[in-house]
Amino acid sequence: MFQGGKNMQDLMKKAKQMQQAMESQQKALEEKEFEASSGGGMVTVKMSGSGQLLSLKIDPEAVDPDDVEMLEDLIMAAIGEVQSKVNEASSEMMQGLTGGMKIPGLF
C-alpha cells in the first residue's frame, strides 16, 4: 500500500473516532438538566440539554393579577437564561471535541 493510502485510512479512522465521541458527548448533554431563575427565585425553569422544557415553577407571590406583564417578563428571563446555559454547555462540548477548530456545519 502506498503512503497516501495509509494516511487516508488513518484520517478516516480518526474521523470515525471523533464522530463516536461527538455522539457520546451529545447524548450525555441531552441527559443533563439545567436550571435558571429570575426575580430572585420567583420563577424557576428547568430544561434538558436537548432544549426540552422540563419544569416551570412560579412562586405564588409573583402572581399579581394587576401586573401580569411582570410575571411574563420573569418567565421570559428565566427561559432565556436556561437556554443560554444549554447553549454554552453545547459550545463547550464541541470545542472540547474539536480542540477549538472551526469545522463548517458544526457551528
NULUMBA-224003 format. One record per atom (N, C-alpha, C): residue in one letter; atom name; residue number from 1; z, y, x. Coordinates in pm, 1 decimal, decimal comma. Example, Ala and Ser with C-alpha at 12.3 -4.5 7.8 and 13.67 -1.06 7.14 Angstrom:
// NULUMBA-224003
<node residu="A" atome="N" num="1" zz="780,0" yy="-569,0" xx="1319,0"/>
<node residu="A" atome="CA" num="1" zz="780,0" yy="-450,0" xx="1230,0"/>
<node residu="A" atome="C" num="1" zz="780,0" yy="-330,0" xx="1320,0"/>
<node residu="S" atome="N" num="2" zz="708,0" yy="-225,0" xx="1285,0"/>
<node residu="S" atome="CA" num="2" zz="714,0" yy="-106,0" xx="1367,0"/>
<node residu="S" atome="C" num="2" zz="787,0" yy="3,0" xx="1290,0"/>
//
This chain:
// NULUMBA-224003
<node residu="M" atome="N" num="1" zz="0,0" yy="-118,0" xx="85,5"/>
<node residu="M" atome="CA" num="1" zz="0,0" yy="0,0" xx="0,0"/>
<node residu="M" atome="C" num="1" zz="0,0" yy="123,8" xx="89,7"/>
<node residu="F" atome="N" num="2" zz="-78,1" yy="222,1" xx="53,6"/>
<node residu="F" atome="CA" num="2" zz="-83,5" yy="343,0" xx="135,3"/>
<node residu="F" atome="C" num="2" zz="35,5" yy="432,9" xx="102,8"/>
<node residu="Q" atome="N" num="3" zz="65,2" yy="523,6" xx="197,4"/>
<node residu="Q" atome="CA" num="3" zz="185,7" yy="608,1" xx="189,8"/>
<node residu="Q" atome="C" num="3" zz="191,7" yy="689,1" xx="59,5"/>
<node residu="G" atome="N" num="4" zz="78,3" yy="742,7" xx="15,8"/>
<node residu="G" atome="CA" num="4" zz="76,7" yy="823,9" xx="-105,6"/>
<node residu="G" atome="C" num="4" zz="120,6" yy="745,2" xx="-226,9"/>
<node residu="G" atome="N" num="5" zz="85,9" yy="617,7" xx="-234,2"/>
<node residu="G" atome="CA" num="5" zz="125,7" yy="533,0" xx="-346,5"/>
<node residu="G" atome="C" num="5" zz="275,5" yy="511,1" xx="-350,2"/>
<node residu="K" atome="N" num="6" zz="336,5" yy="492,4" xx="-234,6"/>
<node residu="K" atome="CA" num="6" zz="481,5" yy="473,8" xx="-228,1"/>
<node residu="K" atome="C" num="6" zz="553,4" yy="601,1" xx="-271,3"/>
<node residu="N" atome="N" num="7" zz="504,0" yy="715,5" xx="-226,1"/>
<node residu="N" atome="CA" num="7" zz="564,9" yy="842,5" xx="-265,6"/>
<node residu="N" atome="C" num="7" zz="557,1" yy="860,4" xx="-417,0"/>
<node residu="M" atome="N" num="8" zz="444,5" yy="821,8" xx="-475,1"/>
<node residu="M" atome="CA" num="8" zz="427,5" yy="835,3" xx="-620,2"/>
<node residu="M" atome="C" num="8" zz="523,8" yy="741,0" xx="-692,7"/>
<node residu="Q" atome="N" num="9" zz="541,0" yy="618,4" xx="-641,7"/>
<node residu="Q" atome="CA" num="9" zz="635,4" yy="525,2" xx="-703,2"/>
<node residu="Q" atome="C" num="9" zz="777,5" yy="579,5" xx="-695,3"/>
<node residu="D" atome="N" num="10" zz="813,6" yy="635,8" xx="-579,6"/>
<node residu="D" atome="CA" num="10" zz="946,5" yy="693,7" xx="-563,6"/>
<node residu="D" atome="C" num="10" zz="966,6" yy="809,5" xx="-660,6"/>
<node residu="L" atome="N" num="11" zz="865,1" yy="892,6" xx="-673,9"/>
<node residu="L" atome="CA" num="11" zz="871,8" yy="1006,9" xx="-764,5"/>
<node residu="L" atome="C" num="11" zz="887,8" yy="960,1" xx="-908,9"/>
<node residu="M" atome="N" num="12" zz="813,4" yy="858,9" xx="-948,4"/>
<node residu="M" atome="CA" num="12" zz="822,8" yy="807,0" xx="-1085,0"/>
<node residu="M" atome="C" num="12" zz="960,8" yy="745,0" xx="-1109,7"/>
<node residu="K" atome="N" num="13" zz="1013,7" yy="675,9" xx="-1008,9"/>
<node residu="K" atome="CA" num="13" zz="1146,0" yy="615,8" xx="-1021,0"/>
<node residu="K" atome="C" num="13" zz="1252,0" yy="724,7" xx="-1039,4"/>
<node residu="K" atome="N" num="14" zz="1242,0" yy="832,1" xx="-960,4"/>
<node residu="K" atome="CA" num="14" zz="1337,8" yy="942,9" xx="-972,7"/>
<node residu="K" atome="C" num="14" zz="1324,7" yy="1012,6" xx="-1107,6"/>
<node residu="A" atome="N" num="15" zz="1201,4" yy="1026,3" xx="-1156,0"/>
<node residu="A" atome="CA" num="15" zz="1180,1" yy="1089,6" xx="-1286,1"/>
<node residu="A" atome="C" num="15" zz="1243,0" yy="1006,1" xx="-1396,7"/>
<node residu="K" atome="N" num="16" zz="1229,2" yy="874,8" xx="-1388,3"/>
<node residu="K" atome="CA" num="16" zz="1288,6" yy="787,1" xx="-1489,0"/>
<node residu="K" atome="C" num="16" zz="1441,2" yy="795,0" xx="-1483,8"/>
<node residu="Q" atome="N" num="17" zz="1497,6" yy="798,3" xx="-1362,1"/>
<node residu="Q" atome="CA" num="17" zz="1642,9" yy="810,7" xx="-1347,9"/>
<node residu="Q" atome="C" num="17" zz="1691,4" yy="942,6" xx="-1407,1"/>
<node residu="M" atome="N" num="18" zz="1616,7" yy="1049,0" xx="-1383,0"/>
<node residu="M" atome="CA" num="18" zz="1653,8" yy="1180,3" xx="-1435,8"/>
<node residu="M" atome="C" num="18" zz="1647,4" yy="1178,6" xx="-1588,9"/>
<node residu="Q" atome="N" num="19" zz="1544,6" yy="1115,5" xx="-1644,4"/>
<node residu="Q" atome="CA" num="19" zz="1531,9" yy="1107,0" xx="-1790,0"/>
<node residu="Q" atome="C" num="19" zz="1649,7" yy="1030,7" xx="-1849,7"/>
<node residu="Q" atome="N" num="20" zz="1688,8" yy="920,2" xx="-1786,9"/>
<node residu="Q" atome="CA" num="20" zz="1802,4" yy="842,7" xx="-1835,9"/>
<node residu="Q" atome="C" num="20" zz="1931,4" yy="923,8" xx="-1828,1"/>
<node residu="A" atome="N" num="21" zz="1948,6" yy="997,4" xx="-1719,6"/>
<node residu="A" atome="CA" num="21" zz="2067,5" yy="1081,6" xx="-1704,5"/>
<node residu="A" atome="C" num="21" zz="2069,1" yy="1191,1" xx="-1810,9"/>
<node residu="M" atome="N" num="22" zz="1953,4" yy="1249,3" xx="-1837,4"/>
<node residu="M" atome="CA" num="22" zz="1944,5" yy="1354,7" xx="-1939,3"/>
<node residu="M" atome="C" num="22" zz="1980,0" yy="1299,3" xx="-2076,9"/>
<node residu="E" atome="N" num="23" zz="1928,1" yy="1182,1" xx="-2109,1"/>
<node residu="E" atome="CA" num="23" zz="1957,4" yy="1121,5" xx="-2238,9"/>
<node residu="E" atome="C" num="23" zz="2106,1" yy="1091,5" xx="-2252,4"/>
<node residu="S" atome="N" num="24" zz="2166,0" yy="1041,7" xx="-2145,8"/>
<node residu="S" atome="CA" num="24" zz="2308,2" yy="1010,9" xx="-2146,6"/>
<node residu="S" atome="C" num="24" zz="2391,6" yy="1138,0" xx="-2163,7"/>
<node residu="Q" atome="N" num="25" zz="2357,2" yy="1242,4" xx="-2089,7"/>
<node residu="Q" atome="CA" num="25" zz="2429,2" yy="1369,2" xx="-2099,3"/>
<node residu="Q" atome="C" num="25" zz="2410,8" yy="1432,4" xx="-2237,0"/>
<node residu="Q" atome="N" num="26" zz="2289,7" yy="1423,5" xx="-2291,7"/>
<node residu="Q" atome="CA" num="26" zz="2262,8" yy="1480,7" xx="-2423,8"/>
<node residu="Q" atome="C" num="26" zz="2347,3" yy="1410,9" xx="-2529,3"/>
<node residu="K" atome="N" num="27" zz="2356,7" yy="1278,6" xx="-2520,7"/>
<node residu="K" atome="CA" num="27" zz="2437,5" yy="1203,4" xx="-2616,4"/>
<node residu="K" atome="C" num="27" zz="2584,5" yy="1244,2" xx="-2605,0"/>
<node residu="A" atome="N" num="28" zz="2633,0" yy="1257,0" xx="-2481,2"/>
<node residu="A" atome="CA" num="28" zz="2772,0" yy="1299,2" xx="-2460,6"/>
<node residu="A" atome="C" num="28" zz="2795,5" yy="1438,2" xx="-2518,4"/>
<node residu="L" atome="N" num="29" zz="2699,7" yy="1528,6" xx="-2499,6"/>
<node residu="L" atome="CA" num="29" zz="2712,0" yy="1663,9" xx="-2553,8"/>
<node residu="L" atome="C" num="29" zz="2715,5" yy="1660,4" xx="-2706,1"/>
<node residu="E" atome="N" num="30" zz="2629,2" yy="1580,1" xx="-2766,9"/>
<node residu="E" atome="CA" num="30" zz="2623,8" yy="1572,1" xx="-2912,7"/>
<node residu="E" atome="C" num="30" zz="2753,9" yy="1520,4" xx="-2971,9"/>
<node residu="E" atome="N" num="31" zz="2824,4" yy="1435,7" xx="-2898,2"/>
<node residu="E" atome="CA" num="31" zz="2950,3" yy="1379,3" xx="-2947,6"/>
<node residu="E" atome="C" num="31" zz="3069,0" yy="1473,5" xx="-2926,7"/>
<node residu="K" atome="N" num="32" zz="3050,8" yy="1575,0" xx="-2844,9"/>
<node residu="K" atome="CA" num="32" zz="3157,8" yy="1670,0" xx="-2815,8"/>
<node residu="K" atome="C" num="32" zz="3175,4" yy="1767,1" xx="-2932,9"/>
<node residu="E" atome="N" num="33" zz="3296,8" yy="1815,2" xx="-2952,3"/>
<node residu="E" atome="CA" num="33" zz="3324,9" yy="1912,0" xx="-3057,3"/>
<node residu="E" atome="C" num="33" zz="3366,5" yy="2044,5" xx="-2994,7"/>
<node residu="F" atome="N" num="34" zz="3320,5" yy="2153,1" xx="-3055,1"/>
<node residu="F" atome="CA" num="34" zz="3350,6" yy="2288,1" xx="-3008,1"/>
<node residu="F" atome="C" num="34" zz="3416,4" yy="2363,5" xx="-3121,9"/>
<node residu="E" atome="N" num="35" zz="3508,5" yy="2452,8" xx="-3085,0"/>
<node residu="E" atome="CA" num="35" zz="3581,1" yy="2528,9" xx="-3186,6"/>
<node residu="E" atome="C" num="35" zz="3589,1" yy="2675,0" xx="-3145,4"/>
<node residu="A" atome="N" num="36" zz="3581,0" yy="2762,1" xx="-3243,2"/>
<node residu="A" atome="CA" num="36" zz="3595,3" yy="2905,8" xx="-3219,0"/>
<node residu="A" atome="C" num="36" zz="3659,1" yy="2967,5" xx="-3342,4"/>
<node residu="S" atome="N" num="37" zz="3723,0" yy="3081,9" xx="-3321,3"/>
<node residu="S" atome="CA" num="37" zz="3785,0" yy="3150,3" xx="-3434,5"/>
<node residu="S" atome="C" num="37" zz="3760,8" yy="3299,9" xx="-3423,1"/>
<node residu="S" atome="N" num="38" zz="3785,4" yy="3367,3" xx="-3532,3"/>
<node residu="S" atome="CA" num="38" zz="3773,2" yy="3513,1" xx="-3534,3"/>
<node residu="S" atome="C" num="38" zz="3887,3" yy="3569,2" xx="-3617,8"/>
<node residu="G" atome="N" num="39" zz="3905,8" yy="3699,8" xx="-3605,6"/>
<node residu="G" atome="CA" num="39" zz="4012,1" yy="3765,3" xx="-3681,9"/>
<node residu="G" atome="C" num="39" zz="4150,1" yy="3714,8" xx="-3644,9"/>
<node residu="G" atome="N" num="40" zz="4168,7" yy="3684,1" xx="-3517,4"/>
<node residu="G" atome="CA" num="40" zz="4299,3" yy="3636,0" xx="-3474,4"/>
<node residu="G" atome="C" num="40" zz="4335,5" yy="3500,8" xx="-3534,4"/>
<node residu="G" atome="N" num="41" zz="4234,3" yy="3418,8" xx="-3558,8"/>
<node residu="G" atome="CA" num="41" zz="4257,4" yy="3286,0" xx="-3614,2"/>
<node residu="G" atome="C" num="41" zz="4246,4" yy="3279,0" xx="-3764,8"/>
<node residu="M" atome="N" num="42" zz="4206,2" yy="3389,4" xx="-3826,2"/>
<node residu="M" atome="CA" num="42" zz="4191,8" yy="3390,5" xx="-3972,4"/>
<node residu="M" atome="C" num="42" zz="4079,4" yy="3297,0" xx="-4018,3"/>
<node residu="V" atome="N" num="43" zz="3975,0" yy="3285,2" xx="-3935,8"/>
<node residu="V" atome="CA" num="43" zz="3862,9" yy="3196,1" xx="-3965,4"/>
<node residu="V" atome="C" num="43" zz="3839,2" yy="3109,7" xx="-3842,5"/>
<node residu="T" atome="N" num="44" zz="3836,0" yy="2978,8" xx="-3862,5"/>
<node residu="T" atome="CA" num="44" zz="3813,4" yy="2885,2" xx="-3752,5"/>
<node residu="T" atome="C" num="44" zz="3697,3" yy="2792,9" xx="-3789,2"/>
<node residu="V" atome="N" num="45" zz="3606,4" yy="2776,6" xx="-3692,9"/>
<node residu="V" atome="CA" num="45" zz="3487,3" yy="2694,7" xx="-3714,5"/>
<node residu="V" atome="C" num="45" zz="3483,0" yy="2586,5" xx="-3607,7"/>
<node residu="K" atome="N" num="46" zz="3445,7" yy="2465,8" xx="-3649,4"/>
<node residu="K" atome="CA" num="46" zz="3427,6" yy="2354,8" xx="-3556,5"/>
<node residu="K" atome="C" num="46" zz="3282,9" yy="2307,2" xx="-3569,7"/>
<node residu="M" atome="N" num="47" zz="3217,1" yy="2283,5" xx="-3453,2"/>
<node residu="M" atome="CA" num="47" zz="3077,4" yy="2243,5" xx="-3451,9"/>
<node residu="M" atome="C" num="47" zz="3057,9" yy="2132,9" xx="-3349,2"/>
<node residu="S" atome="N" num="48" zz="2965,0" yy="2041,6" xx="-3378,5"/>
<node residu="S" atome="CA" num="48" zz="2932,3" yy="1936,4" xx="-3282,6"/>
<node residu="S" atome="C" num="48" zz="2837,9" yy="1992,3" xx="-3176,8"/>
<node residu="G" atome="N" num="49" zz="2824,0" yy="1919,6" xx="-3068,4"/>
<node residu="G" atome="CA" num="49" zz="2732,9" yy="1960,0" xx="-2961,8"/>
<node residu="G" atome="C" num="49" zz="2588,1" yy="1958,9" xx="-3004,4"/>
<node residu="S" atome="N" num="50" zz="2557,7" yy="1893,0" xx="-3115,3"/>
<node residu="S" atome="CA" num="50" zz="2420,8" yy="1892,9" xx="-3166,7"/>
<node residu="S" atome="C" num="50" zz="2396,1" yy="2011,0" xx="-3260,1"/>
<node residu="G" atome="N" num="51" zz="2500,7" yy="2090,5" xx="-3283,2"/>
<node residu="G" atome="CA" num="51" zz="2485,7" yy="2208,8" xx="-3366,7"/>
<node residu="G" atome="C" num="51" zz="2521,2" yy="2188,0" xx="-3512,6"/>
<node residu="Q" atome="N" num="52" zz="2576,6" yy="2071,8" xx="-3546,2"/>
<node residu="Q" atome="CA" num="52" zz="2615,8" yy="2045,4" xx="-3684,3"/>
<node residu="Q" atome="C" num="52" zz="2751,8" yy="2108,4" xx="-3711,5"/>
<node residu="L" atome="N" num="53" zz="2761,1" yy="2185,7" xx="-3818,1"/>
<node residu="L" atome="CA" num="53" zz="2887,2" yy="2246,9" xx="-3858,2"/>
<node residu="L" atome="C" num="53" zz="2978,4" yy="2137,3" xx="-3911,1"/>
<node residu="L" atome="N" num="54" zz="3094,9" yy="2119,9" xx="-3848,6"/>
<node residu="L" atome="CA" num="54" zz="3186,2" yy="2012,3" xx="-3886,2"/>
<node residu="L" atome="C" num="54" zz="3295,5" yy="2058,3" xx="-3980,6"/>
<node residu="S" atome="N" num="55" zz="3347,1" yy="2180,0" xx="-3957,4"/>
<node residu="S" atome="CA" num="55" zz="3450,9" yy="2229,8" xx="-4047,4"/>
<node residu="S" atome="C" num="55" zz="3458,5" yy="2381,2" xx="-4040,5"/>
<node residu="L" atome="N" num="56" zz="3510,1" yy="2436,6" xx="-4148,1"/>
<node residu="L" atome="CA" num="56" zz="3531,9" yy="2580,3" xx="-4160,4"/>
<node residu="L" atome="C" num="56" zz="3667,3" yy="2597,1" xx="-4227,2"/>
<node residu="K" atome="N" num="57" zz="3761,2" yy="2663,2" xx="-4159,2"/>
<node residu="K" atome="CA" num="57" zz="3894,1" yy="2686,0" xx="-4215,7"/>
<node residu="K" atome="C" num="57" zz="3915,0" yy="2836,5" xx="-4229,6"/>
<node residu="I" atome="N" num="58" zz="3963,9" yy="2873,7" xx="-4346,8"/>
<node residu="I" atome="CA" num="58" zz="3989,0" yy="3014,4" xx="-4376,0"/>
<node residu="I" atome="C" num="58" zz="4135,5" yy="3030,1" xx="-4414,7"/>
<node residu="D" atome="N" num="59" zz="4206,2" yy="3114,2" xx="-4342,6"/>
<node residu="D" atome="CA" num="59" zz="4345,3" yy="3144,0" xx="-4374,2"/>
<node residu="D" atome="C" num="59" zz="4346,5" yy="3216,7" xx="-4509,1"/>
<node residu="P" atome="N" num="60" zz="4429,8" yy="3172,6" xx="-4602,0"/>
<node residu="P" atome="CA" num="60" zz="4433,8" yy="3237,6" xx="-4733,6"/>
<node residu="P" atome="C" num="60" zz="4456,7" yy="3389,0" xx="-4726,2"/>
<node residu="E" atome="N" num="61" zz="4524,4" yy="3435,0" xx="-4621,4"/>
<node residu="E" atome="CA" num="61" zz="4548,7" yy="3578,4" xx="-4607,9"/>
<node residu="E" atome="C" num="61" zz="4419,3" yy="3655,7" xx="-4581,2"/>
<node residu="A" atome="N" num="62" zz="4314,6" yy="3585,6" xx="-4537,0"/>
<node residu="A" atome="CA" num="62" zz="4187,2" yy="3651,3" xx="-4509,4"/>
<node residu="A" atome="C" num="62" zz="4106,1" yy="3673,3" xx="-4637,0"/>
<node residu="V" atome="N" num="63" zz="4150,6" yy="3613,0" xx="-4745,2"/>
<node residu="V" atome="CA" num="63" zz="4076,0" yy="3622,1" xx="-4871,4"/>
<node residu="V" atome="C" num="63" zz="4127,4" yy="3741,8" xx="-4951,3"/>
<node residu="D" atome="N" num="64" zz="4048,8" yy="3848,4" xx="-4948,1"/>
<node residu="D" atome="CA" num="64" zz="4079,4" yy="3969,8" xx="-5023,4"/>
<node residu="D" atome="C" num="64" zz="3962,1" yy="3995,9" xx="-5116,5"/>
<node residu="P" atome="N" num="65" zz="3980,9" yy="3975,8" xx="-5245,7"/>
<node residu="P" atome="CA" num="65" zz="3869,6" yy="3994,0" xx="-5340,2"/>
<node residu="P" atome="C" num="65" zz="3807,6" yy="4133,4" xx="-5334,1"/>
<node residu="D" atome="N" num="66" zz="3882,9" yy="4230,5" xx="-5284,2"/>
<node residu="D" atome="CA" num="66" zz="3830,4" yy="4366,3" xx="-5274,8"/>
<node residu="D" atome="C" num="66" zz="3756,3" yy="4390,8" xx="-5144,3"/>
<node residu="D" atome="N" num="67" zz="3758,9" yy="4293,5" xx="-5052,7"/>
<node residu="D" atome="CA" num="67" zz="3691,5" yy="4310,6" xx="-4924,0"/>
<node residu="D" atome="C" num="67" zz="3626,0" yy="4179,4" xx="-4879,7"/>
<node residu="V" atome="N" num="68" zz="3536,5" yy="4130,3" xx="-4962,4"/>
<node residu="V" atome="CA" num="68" zz="3464,0" yy="4006,2" xx="-4933,1"/>
<node residu="V" atome="C" num="68" zz="3378,8" yy="4023,6" xx="-4807,7"/>
<node residu="E" atome="N" num="69" zz="3328,7" yy="4144,1" xx="-4786,0"/>
<node residu="E" atome="CA" num="69" zz="3244,1" yy="4170,9" xx="-4669,6"/>
<node residu="E" atome="C" num="69" zz="3317,3" yy="4143,0" xx="-4538,4"/>
<node residu="M" atome="N" num="70" zz="3446,2" yy="4175,3" xx="-4532,3"/>
<node residu="M" atome="CA" num="70" zz="3522,7" yy="4148,8" xx="-4410,8"/>
<node residu="M" atome="C" num="70" zz="3529,4" yy="3997,5" xx="-4384,5"/>
<node residu="L" atome="N" num="71" zz="3553,0" yy="3918,8" xx="-4487,7"/>
<node residu="L" atome="CA" num="71" zz="3558,7" yy="3773,5" xx="-4472,9"/>
<node residu="L" atome="C" num="71" zz="3423,8" yy="3719,3" xx="-4428,1"/>
<node residu="E" atome="N" num="72" zz="3316,9" yy="3769,9" xx="-4485,4"/>
<node residu="E" atome="CA" num="72" zz="3182,2" yy="3728,8" xx="-4443,4"/>
<node residu="E" atome="C" num="72" zz="3160,4" yy="3758,8" xx="-4295,2"/>
<node residu="D" atome="N" num="73" zz="3203,2" yy="3875,9" xx="-4251,6"/>
<node residu="D" atome="CA" num="73" zz="3189,5" yy="3913,6" xx="-4110,5"/>
<node residu="D" atome="C" num="73" zz="3270,5" yy="3821,0" xx="-4019,9"/>
<node residu="L" atome="N" num="74" zz="3390,9" yy="3785,8" xx="-4062,4"/>
<node residu="L" atome="CA" num="74" zz="3474,5" yy="3695,0" xx="-3983,9"/>
<node residu="L" atome="C" num="74" zz="3409,4" yy="3557,0" xx="-3971,2"/>
<node residu="I" atome="N" num="75" zz="3351,7" yy="3509,5" xx="-4080,9"/>
<node residu="I" atome="CA" num="75" zz="3284,1" yy="3379,5" xx="-4079,0"/>
<node residu="I" atome="C" num="75" zz="3163,9" yy="3384,2" xx="-3986,0"/>
<node residu="M" atome="N" num="76" zz="3083,8" yy="3488,4" xx="-3997,4"/>
<node residu="M" atome="CA" num="76" zz="2965,2" yy="3501,5" xx="-3911,7"/>
<node residu="M" atome="C" num="76" zz="3005,2" yy="3511,9" xx="-3764,9"/>
<node residu="A" atome="N" num="77" zz="3111,8" yy="3584,3" xx="-3735,9"/>
<node residu="A" atome="CA" num="77" zz="3157,3" yy="3599,5" xx="-3597,0"/>
<node residu="A" atome="C" num="77" zz="3203,6" yy="3465,1" xx="-3540,2"/>
<node residu="A" atome="N" num="78" zz="3277,9" yy="3388,5" xx="-3618,0"/>
<node residu="A" atome="CA" num="78" zz="3326,5" yy="3258,4" xx="-3571,1"/>
<node residu="A" atome="C" num="78" zz="3211,4" yy="3161,2" xx="-3549,9"/>
<node residu="I" atome="N" num="79" zz="3115,8" yy="3159,7" xx="-3640,8"/>
<node residu="I" atome="CA" num="79" zz="2999,3" yy="3071,7" xx="-3625,4"/>
<node residu="I" atome="C" num="79" zz="2918,4" yy="3112,8" xx="-3502,9"/>
<node residu="G" atome="N" num="80" zz="2897,1" yy="3242,4" xx="-3484,3"/>
<node residu="G" atome="CA" num="80" zz="2823,2" yy="3290,3" xx="-3367,1"/>
<node residu="G" atome="C" num="80" zz="2892,0" yy="3251,3" xx="-3237,6"/>
<node residu="E" atome="N" num="81" zz="3023,3" yy="3259,6" xx="-3234,4"/>
<node residu="E" atome="CA" num="81" zz="3099,9" yy="3224,8" xx="-3113,7"/>
<node residu="E" atome="C" num="81" zz="3089,6" yy="3075,5" xx="-3082,9"/>
<node residu="V" atome="N" num="82" zz="3103,1" yy="2992,0" xx="-3184,8"/>
<node residu="V" atome="CA" num="82" zz="3096,7" yy="2848,3" xx="-3159,9"/>
<node residu="V" atome="C" num="82" zz="2954,5" yy="2807,1" xx="-3119,7"/>
<node residu="Q" atome="N" num="83" zz="2852,9" yy="2871,1" xx="-3176,6"/>
<node residu="Q" atome="CA" num="83" zz="2715,0" yy="2842,7" xx="-3135,4"/>
<node residu="Q" atome="C" num="83" zz="2693,6" yy="2881,1" xx="-2989,3"/>
<node residu="S" atome="N" num="84" zz="2751,8" yy="2991,7" xx="-2947,0"/>
<node residu="S" atome="CA" num="84" zz="2741,9" yy="3032,9" xx="-2807,0"/>
<node residu="S" atome="C" num="84" zz="2805,6" yy="2929,5" xx="-2715,4"/>
<node residu="K" atome="N" num="85" zz="2919,0" yy="2873,6" xx="-2756,4"/>
<node residu="K" atome="CA" num="85" zz="2985,5" yy="2771,1" xx="-2675,9"/>
<node residu="K" atome="C" num="85" zz="2898,3" yy="2645,9" xx="-2663,3"/>
<node residu="V" atome="N" num="86" zz="2835,5" yy="2604,7" xx="-2772,4"/>
<node residu="V" atome="CA" num="86" zz="2747,4" yy="2487,7" xx="-2770,0"/>
<node residu="V" atome="C" num="86" zz="2627,9" yy="2514,6" xx="-2678,9"/>
<node residu="N" atome="N" num="87" zz="2566,2" yy="2632,7" xx="-2693,3"/>
<node residu="N" atome="CA" num="87" zz="2450,3" yy="2667,2" xx="-2610,4"/>
<node residu="N" atome="C" num="87" zz="2486,5" yy="2674,1" xx="-2463,2"/>
<node residu="E" atome="N" num="88" zz="2602,7" yy="2729,5" xx="-2432,3"/>
<node residu="E" atome="CA" num="88" zz="2647,0" yy="2739,5" xx="-2293,4"/>
<node residu="E" atome="C" num="88" zz="2668,8" yy="2600,5" xx="-2233,3"/>
<node residu="A" atome="N" num="89" zz="2731,3" yy="2512,0" xx="-2309,7"/>
<node residu="A" atome="CA" num="89" zz="2755,2" yy="2375,9" xx="-2260,9"/>
<node residu="A" atome="C" num="89" zz="2622,6" yy="2302,8" xx="-2238,3"/>
<node residu="S" atome="N" num="90" zz="2527,9" yy="2324,9" xx="-2327,3"/>
<node residu="S" atome="CA" num="90" zz="2396,4" yy="2262,4" xx="-2312,5"/>
<node residu="S" atome="C" num="90" zz="2324,9" yy="2314,3" xx="-2187,8"/>
<node residu="S" atome="N" num="91" zz="2330,3" yy="2444,3" xx="-2166,3"/>
<node residu="S" atome="CA" num="91" zz="2267,1" yy="2503,7" xx="-2047,9"/>
<node residu="S" atome="C" num="91" zz="2331,5" yy="2454,0" xx="-1919,8"/>
<node residu="E" atome="N" num="92" zz="2463,4" yy="2445,2" xx="-1919,0"/>
<node residu="E" atome="CA" num="92" zz="2534,4" yy="2395,7" xx="-1800,7"/>
<node residu="E" atome="C" num="92" zz="2496,6" yy="2251,0" xx="-1771,6"/>
<node residu="M" atome="N" num="93" zz="2482,7" yy="2170,5" xx="-1878,0"/>
<node residu="M" atome="CA" num="93" zz="2444,2" yy="2031,2" xx="-1860,7"/>
<node residu="M" atome="C" num="93" zz="2306,6" yy="2021,7" xx="-1796,4"/>
<node residu="M" atome="N" num="94" zz="2212,6" yy="2101,9" xx="-1845,6"/>
<node residu="M" atome="CA" num="94" zz="2076,4" yy="2097,2" xx="-1792,9"/>
<node residu="M" atome="C" num="94" zz="2072,5" yy="2146,1" xx="-1648,1"/>
<node residu="Q" atome="N" num="95" zz="2146,8" yy="2249,6" xx="-1616,8"/>
<node residu="Q" atome="CA" num="95" zz="2149,6" yy="2299,6" xx="-1479,5"/>
<node residu="Q" atome="C" num="95" zz="2208,7" yy="2196,0" xx="-1385,7"/>
<node residu="G" atome="N" num="96" zz="2308,7" yy="2123,4" xx="-1433,4"/>
<node residu="G" atome="CA" num="96" zz="2368,5" yy="2019,0" xx="-1351,8"/>
<node residu="G" atome="C" num="96" zz="2270,8" yy="1906,4" xx="-1323,5"/>
<node residu="L" atome="N" num="97" zz="2188,2" yy="1874,8" xx="-1422,4"/>
<node residu="L" atome="CA" num="97" zz="2091,3" yy="1766,4" xx="-1405,1"/>
<node residu="L" atome="C" num="97" zz="1972,7" yy="1806,7" xx="-1319,1"/>
<node residu="T" atome="N" num="98" zz="1931,1" yy="1931,6" xx="-1331,9"/>
<node residu="T" atome="CA" num="98" zz="1810,4" yy="1974,4" xx="-1261,1"/>
<node residu="T" atome="C" num="98" zz="1841,3" yy="2048,7" xx="-1132,5"/>
<node residu="G" atome="N" num="99" zz="1967,6" yy="2066,6" xx="-1102,7"/>
<node residu="G" atome="CA" num="99" zz="2004,2" yy="2138,9" xx="-981,4"/>
<node residu="G" atome="C" num="99" zz="1962,0" yy="2284,6" xx="-986,5"/>
<node residu="G" atome="N" num="100" zz="1951,3" yy="2339,8" xx="-1106,4"/>
<node residu="G" atome="CA" num="100" zz="1914,2" yy="2480,4" xx="-1122,6"/>
<node residu="G" atome="C" num="100" zz="1764,4" yy="2504,5" xx="-1125,0"/>
<node residu="M" atome="N" num="101" zz="1683,7" yy="2396,8" xx="-1110,0"/>
<node residu="M" atome="CA" num="101" zz="1537,2" yy="2415,0" xx="-1113,8"/>
<node residu="M" atome="C" num="101" zz="1493,9" yy="2452,5" xx="-1254,2"/>
<node residu="K" atome="N" num="102" zz="1398,1" yy="2539,7" xx="-1265,0"/>
<node residu="K" atome="CA" num="102" zz="1341,4" yy="2575,9" xx="-1394,8"/>
<node residu="K" atome="C" num="102" zz="1225,1" yy="2481,4" xx="-1423,5"/>
<node residu="I" atome="N" num="103" zz="1246,5" yy="2388,1" xx="-1515,0"/>
<node residu="I" atome="CA" num="103" zz="1144,0" yy="2291,5" xx="-1548,6"/>
<node residu="I" atome="C" num="103" zz="1082,8" yy="2332,8" xx="-1682,2"/>
<node residu="P" atome="N" num="104" zz="952,6" yy="2361,9" xx="-1685,9"/>
<node residu="P" atome="CA" num="104" zz="887,5" yy="2405,3" xx="-1809,6"/>
<node residu="P" atome="C" num="104" zz="910,5" yy="2304,8" xx="-1921,8"/>
<node residu="G" atome="N" num="105" zz="942,2" yy="2356,2" xx="-2038,1"/>
<node residu="G" atome="CA" num="105" zz="964,2" yy="2272,6" xx="-2153,9"/>
<node residu="G" atome="C" num="105" zz="1109,3" yy="2232,7" xx="-2173,6"/>
<node residu="L" atome="N" num="106" zz="1192,5" yy="2252,1" xx="-2073,9"/>
<node residu="L" atome="CA" num="106" zz="1334,4" yy="2214,9" xx="-2087,0"/>
<node residu="L" atome="C" num="106" zz="1421,0" yy="2336,7" xx="-2115,0"/>
<node residu="F" atome="N" num="107" zz="1368,9" yy="2455,5" xx="-2091,6"/>
<node residu="F" atome="CA" num="107" zz="1449,4" yy="2576,5" xx="-2110,3"/>
<node residu="F" atome="C" num="107" zz="1379,7" yy="2672,1" xx="-2201,4"/>
//
